[in-house]
Amino acid sequence: MSDLHSREHYEGAEEATLTVNVDENTTAELTQVEYEDTSDEQIDGFSVLFEGSADAVFDQGLHAVEHSEAGAGELFLVPVISQDPEKRKYQLVVSRLKQPEKSGDAE
């Protein structure tokens, strides 16, 4: 199984698809429309915006998914406001604390 929380699956991958298992009988097809690197000196992070049809409705939460490049896994997805009434948008945010760089040998 692939790590769906790795940026290499999303960076430059607009138009990649994500199938979300909403429940046992329902899936929602989403397309990646935006990737943003949100890293700074202390945080290694990024966000990904996905878009689906207006009937692709589900609550925020941890969902079983299938990514067109990365494979299957689970992602925490959050609905966000869409300016287009024909579309639903969902966001994935990944943030990790960077490990402090080790200084030279202590004497």
MOHU-V519303 format. One record per pair of residues at least 4 apart in sequence whose C-alpha atoms are under 8 Angstrom apart, sorted by the first residue. I is the first residue (numbers start at 1). GAP is how many residues later the second one is. Records with the same first field share a line. If there is no record, write none. Layout:
# MOHU-V519303
I = GAP  GAP
This chain:
# MOHU-V519303
1 = 70  71  72
2 = 68  69  70  71
3 = 67  70
4 = 5  63  66  67  68  69  70  71
5 = 70  89
6 = 4
7 = 4  39
9 = 4  60  61
10 = 4  6  25  38
11 = 24
12 = 23
13 = 19
14 = 17  18  19  20  21
15 = 16  17  18
16 = 15  16  51  52  53
17 = 12  13  14  15  50  51
18 = 11  12  13  14  47  48  49  50
19 = 8  9  10  11  46  47  48
20 = 7  8  9  10  43  44  45  46
21 = 5  6  7  42  43  44
22 = 4  5  6  36  41  42
23 = 4
28 = 24  28  29
29 = 23  24  27
30 = 20  21  22  23  26
31 = 19  20  21
32 = 16  17  18  19
33 = 15  16  17  18
34 = 14  15  16
35 = 11  12  13  14
36 = 10  11  12
37 = 8  9  10
38 = 6  7  8  9
39 = 4  5  6  7
40 = 4  5
41 = 57
42 = 55  56
43 = 52  53  54  55
44 = 51  52  53  54
45 = 48  49  50  51
46 = 47  48  49
47 = 44  45  46  47
48 = 43  44  45
49 = 40  41  42  43
50 = 39  40  41
51 = 36  37  38  39
52 = 4  35  36  37
53 = 33  34  35
54 = 31  32  33  34
55 = 33
56 = 32
57 = 31
58 = 21
59 = 19  20
60 = 16  17  18  19
61 = 14  15  16  17
62 = 12  13  14  15
63 = 11  12  13  14
64 = 8  9  10  11
65 = 7  8  9  10
66 = 4  5  6  7
67 = 4  5
75 = 17
76 = 16
77 = 13  14  15
78 = 12  13  14
79 = 9  10  11  12
80 = 8  9  10  11
81 = 7  8
82 = 5  6  7
84 = 4
